[in-house]
Amino acid sequence: MGNRQTTNENSRKDMVKIEARAYGPDSTEEEKQAIRDRIRIRPDGIVHWDEMPVGGIYHLTLFDEQFSRLLEPGRQYGMIVNLTGVGRPNAAYRDALRDYMTSIHDRFYHIAIVTGKGPLINLSAKIVVSIWNLWNFSLETTYQDAEDKLEHVLRKQASVAQ
């Protein structure tokens, strides 16, 4: 499928800076597109989710629009969720995120969540995410660790398939 992001979308993303605040339906069209552009896909089927600095339920709607536009039905993807620089979400957002992730996680063979934090923080986060009943995830400290994990999972799946 490949990355469908165009030069215009890249330019628009450069022009609109996402601020550390919750966004809502009153956001400008440029802000809405900049939020959607935080979900993108590489030609190799790896989806990148750059979480918003401040979690808000409305942006999940925009993320869902982007997933619907980018993901092919029936195809499995790997996903890297980048949580570095993200603040602690409130309870309403955690609940909405749990419901959303539960609804989409079967589209992904593995979800690598980058926290940018050390092993103890990752352990706490792992407990929270495991409560969501996601079976196909890992918590990684760096983006490179997440890429390595997805590569490892793909190699393992290929060896099992043979």
Secondary structure, DSSP 8 states (H G I E B T S, - for coil): ------HHHHHHHHH----SS---TTS-HHHHHHHHTTEEE-TTSEEEEE--SS--HHHHHHHHHHHHHH--TT--EEEEEE-TT-----HHHHHHHHHHHHHHGGGEEEEEEE--S-HHHHHHHHHHHHHTT--SEEEESSHHHHHHHHHHHHHHHHHHH-
